[in-house]
Amino acid sequence: MTVAFTPVAGSPAQPPRQGSFFSNKTFKTLAPAILLAVCVALAVWLYVELAAYRNVEWYAVKVEGKWGFIDKDGKIVIKPRFDYAEDFSDGMAPIIVNGVWKYIDNSGRYAIDLPLDRAYGFSKGMALIKVGGKWGFIDTDGEFAIEPVFDRAFEFSEDLSVVVVDGKWGYIDRKGRYAIVPKFDYAKRFGNGVALVVINEKMGFIKHDGTYNLPPILDYIHQYHEGLAKVEANGKWGYIDHKGNMVIEPIYDAAGSFSEGLSPVQINGKWGYINMKSEFVISPAFDHANNFSHGLAWIGVDGDYNYINKKGEHSIRFE
């Protein structure tokens, strides 16, 4: 297909104005520096905004090979002298000195001087730590809130922490009690009231009480698009929402991702398009089908390729 553009009669192209700042050599020379400054300013702003969301008070910065801390205005509040540091939270920050993790308070003095293998920031008065090869949690006094007895542990999410014992994954509450005993081959942190777990190479979703929101029947979970993720179960494809609910049953031979409210799916060797109710909006009649973008989707039939609109009508034809 060849597309030619013809100038509109009576509207000749106008040359750019000469002598303006945006067209002179000074701007062209300064443009990279201006762009870099804008990018740095945006990055700092985003970092501070996200840190504030995490209840961070001061921010770790690296200066000439050493780490210190700045406040939200960029003023240095603790001079760089640490080998590594992470942001303050709950009045303390994890740092590394001579290869050992410790915690400092707002004055820069050691608040918790345990020989830790790894330390994380505090949240709700507790911090995840590793000591002697085992994982647990300490309180702000440096006492063990949850004894380090786990082979691996992760920060709390929705008041539950993923832990690993003897190769099995489970969950504990903030008292260190098992909320869900370790029985999974893998488990992720809770979000939206559910967590992904794996048993015998099958994936499913559990609720806080350990019961299944979706039994482990899935072989594959793709990224979410428009609130739904395509999943594979026993060679068939369907869609789940963020809570692991099976919104569209796995009945399709192949599937794409949702875009502009529609997704390409294959059944009996032909591709069509469904909506989020699993209704065919465009009947399966294509050998190839791509996602919609700006109201059009690329499809192929018997070696003939076209763009179609959301009514299934040919919009652009390629010879």
C-alpha positions in Angstrom: 0.0 0.0 0.0 1.4 3.4 -1.0 0.2 6.6 0.8 1.1 10.0 -0.8 0.6 13.3 0.9 -0.3 16.3 -1.3 0.0 19.9 0.0 -3.3 21.8 0.3 -3.5 24.5 -2.4 -3.0 28.0 -1.0 -1.2 26.7 2.1 2.5 26.6 1.3 4.8 25.3 3.9 6.3 28.0 6.0 10.0 28.0 6.9 10.8 28.0 10.6 11.3 31.4 12.1 15.0 32.4 12.4 16.7 33.7 15.5 14.3 32.1 18.0 15.9 30.6 21.1 14.7 27.1 20.3 16.4 27.1 16.9 19.7 28.7 17.8 23.0 27.0 18.6 22.8 27.9 22.3 19.7 25.9 22.8 21.0 22.9 20.8 24.1 23.0 23.1 22.2 23.3 26.3 19.3 20.9 25.4 21.0 17.7 26.7 21.9 19.3 30.0 18.4 20.8 30.4 16.8 17.3 29.6 19.1 15.7 32.2 18.2 18.2 34.8 14.5 17.7 34.2 14.9 13.9 34.4 16.9 14.1 37.7 14.3 16.5 39.2 11.5 14.1 38.2 13.4 11.1 39.6 14.0 12.9 42.9 10.4 14.0 43.2 9.1 10.5 42.4 11.6 8.9 44.9 10.5 11.3 47.7 6.8 10.8 46.9 7.1 7.0 47.0 9.2 7.2 50.2 6.6 9.3 51.9 4.0 6.7 50.9 6.2 4.1 52.7 6.3 6.3 55.9 10.0 7.0 55.3 11.5 9.9 57.2 15.0 10.3 55.8 16.5 9.0 52.6 19.7 7.1 52.0 22.2 8.6 49.5 25.6 7.6 48.3 28.3 10.3 48.1 31.8 9.6 47.0 31.5 5.9 47.8 29.9 6.3 51.3 26.3 6.3 52.4 24.5 9.0 54.4 21.1 10.5 54.7 19.2 13.5 53.5 15.8 15.0 54.5 13.0 15.7 52.1 14.5 19.1 51.2 17.8 17.4 50.1 19.7 18.6 53.2 22.3 16.2 54.5 21.2 15.2 58.0 23.7 12.3 58.6 27.1 12.6 56.9 28.0 9.8 54.5 30.2 7.3 56.4 28.5 3.9 56.0 29.4 1.2 53.5 25.7 0.9 52.6 22.4 2.2 53.9 18.6 2.0 53.4 15.9 4.5 54.1 14.7 5.4 57.6 11.4 4.1 58.8 9.9 4.1 62.3 12.9 6.2 63.4 15.6 3.7 62.4 17.6 2.7 59.3 19.5 -0.4 58.5 23.2 0.2 57.5 26.3 -1.8 56.8 29.7 -1.2 58.5 32.6 -3.5 57.8 30.3 -6.1 56.2 27.9 -6.3 59.2 24.3 -5.0 59.3 23.3 -2.7 62.1 20.6 -0.1 62.8 21.1 3.6 63.6 18.7 6.1 65.0 18.0 9.7 63.9 21.2 10.9 65.7 23.3 8.6 63.6 24.2 6.4 66.7 23.9 2.7 66.8 20.4 1.8 68.0 20.6 -1.9 67.5 24.1 -3.3 67.5 23.5 -7.0 66.7 25.8 -8.9 64.3 23.1 -9.3 61.6 23.6 -11.1 58.3 20.8 -9.0 56.8 18.4 -6.3 58.0 15.3 -4.7 56.6 13.5 -1.5 57.5 10.9 -1.3 60.3 7.2 -1.4 59.7 4.6 -1.4 62.5 7.4 -1.8 65.0 9.0 -4.9 63.5 11.8 -5.6 61.1 12.8 -8.7 59.2 16.4 -9.8 60.0 18.7 -12.7 59.3 21.1 -13.9 62.0 23.1 -17.1 62.2 21.7 -18.2 58.8 18.1 -18.1 60.0 15.3 -15.5 59.6 13.1 -13.8 62.1 11.9 -10.4 63.3 13.1 -7.9 65.9 11.3 -5.0 67.6 12.5 -1.5 68.0 14.3 -2.4 71.2 16.4 -5.0 69.3 14.7 -7.9 71.0 13.4 -10.8 69.0 9.7 -10.3 68.3 9.7 -13.6 66.3 12.7 -15.9 66.9 15.0 -16.5 63.9 14.0 -20.1 63.2 13.0 -19.9 59.5 15.1 -21.0 56.5 13.6 -17.9 54.8 11.1 -15.2 55.6 9.7 -12.2 53.9 8.3 -8.8 55.0 4.7 -8.7 56.2 1.9 -8.0 53.8 -1.7 -7.9 55.0 -0.3 -8.9 58.4 1.0 -12.2 57.2 4.6 -13.2 56.4 5.7 -15.9 54.0 8.1 -18.3 55.6 10.0 -21.4 54.5 10.7 -24.4 56.7 12.4 -27.6 55.3 11.6 -26.6 51.8 7.9 -25.9 52.3 6.3 -22.5 52.3 3.6 -21.2 54.6 2.6 -18.1 56.5 2.9 -16.7 60.0 1.1 -13.8 61.8 2.7 -11.0 63.7 2.9 -13.1 66.8 5.0 -15.7 65.0 2.2 -18.2 65.0 1.5 -20.3 61.9 -1.6 -18.8 60.2 -1.1 -21.3 57.3 1.3 -24.2 58.0 4.1 -24.7 55.5 2.8 -27.1 52.9 3.3 -25.4 49.6 6.2 -25.7 47.1 6.2 -22.0 46.6 4.1 -19.0 47.9 3.9 -15.3 47.3 2.9 -12.5 49.6 -0.7 -11.6 50.1 -2.3 -8.8 48.0 -6.0 -8.0 47.5 -6.8 -10.6 50.1 -5.3 -13.5 48.2 -1.9 -15.1 47.6 -0.5 -17.3 44.8 0.7 -20.7 45.8 2.2 -23.7 44.0 1.7 -27.4 44.7 3.0 -30.1 42.4 3.8 -27.6 39.7 0.2 -26.3 39.7 -0.7 -22.8 40.7 -3.7 -21.5 42.7 -4.8 -18.8 45.0 -5.5 -19.0 48.8 -7.3 -16.7 51.2 -6.1 -15.5 54.6 -7.6 -18.6 56.3 -5.7 -20.9 54.0 -8.8 -22.0 52.0 -8.6 -21.9 48.3 -10.1 -19.0 46.3 -8.9 -20.9 43.2 -7.6 -24.5 43.6 -4.1 -25.2 42.2 -5.1 -26.1 38.6 -3.2 -23.6 36.7 -0.1 -24.3 34.6 0.7 -20.8 33.6 -0.3 -17.2 34.6 0.5 -14.3 32.3 0.7 -10.6 33.2 -2.4 -8.7 33.9 -4.0 -6.5 31.2 -7.0 -4.4 31.9 -7.6 -6.3 35.2 -7.4 -9.8 33.8 -4.6 -12.3 33.2 -4.7 -15.1 30.8 -4.1 -18.5 32.4 -3.5 -22.1 31.2 -5.1 -25.1 32.8 -4.6 -28.5 31.3 -3.8 -27.1 27.8 -6.8 -24.7 27.7 -6.8 -21.0 28.3 -9.0 -18.7 30.3 -8.8 -15.5 32.4 -8.6 -14.6 36.1 -8.9 -11.3 38.0 -6.6 -9.9 40.6 -8.3 -12.0 43.3 -7.7 -15.2 41.4 -11.3 -15.6 40.5 -11.8 -17.5 37.2 -13.7 -14.8 35.3 -13.5 -16.6 32.0 -13.3 -20.4 32.1 -10.3 -22.1 30.4 -12.1 -23.3 27.2 -9.9 -21.8 24.5 -7.1 -23.5 22.6 -5.0 -20.3 22.7 -5.5 -16.7 23.9 -4.1 -13.3 23.8 -4.4 -10.5 26.3 -7.2 -8.0 26.7 -6.8 -4.6 25.0 -9.5 -2.0 24.5 -12.0 -4.4 26.1 -11.4 -7.3 23.7 -9.0 -10.2 23.5 -8.1 -12.6 20.6 -8.8 -16.2 21.4 -8.5 -19.4 19.3 -11.0 -22.2 19.1 -11.1 -25.1 16.6 -8.1 -23.6 14.8 -9.6 -20.2 14.2 -9.2 -16.8 16.0 -11.9 -14.4 17.0 -12.4 -11.8 19.7 -14.2 -12.0 23.0 -15.3 -9.4 25.5 -14.8 -9.7 29.3 -18.0 -11.7 29.5 -16.5 -14.4 27.2 -18.9 -13.4 24.5 -17.7 -13.4 20.9 -17.8 -9.9 19.6 -16.1 -10.9 16.4 -16.6 -14.6 15.4 -13.6 -16.9 15.1 -12.7 -16.8 11.4 -9.1 -15.8 11.2 -5.8 -17.7 10.9 -3.9 -15.0 12.8 -5.1 -12.2 15.2 -3.4 -9.5 17.2 -4.5 -7.2 19.9 -6.6 -4.1 19.2 -4.7 -0.7 19.3 -6.4 2.6 18.5 -9.5 0.7 17.4 -7.8 -1.6 14.9 -6.4 -5.1 15.0 -4.2 -6.9 12.5 -5.5 -10.2 11.3 -4.8 -12.8 8.6 -6.8 -15.2 6.6 -5.4 -17.6 3.9 -2.3 -15.4 3.6 -4.3 -12.2 3.1 -3.6 -9.6 5.8 -5.8 -6.8 6.9 -6.7 -4.4 9.7 -10.2 -4.8 11.1 -12.2 -2.5 13.3 -14.2 -3.6 16.4 -17.1 -4.6 14.2 -14.9 -7.1 12.4 -15.0 -4.9 9.2 -11.9 -4.7 7.0 -10.4 -1.2 7.5 -7.0 -1.4 5.6 -6.1 -4.0 3.1 -2.5 -5.1 2.2 -1.8 -6.6 -1.2 
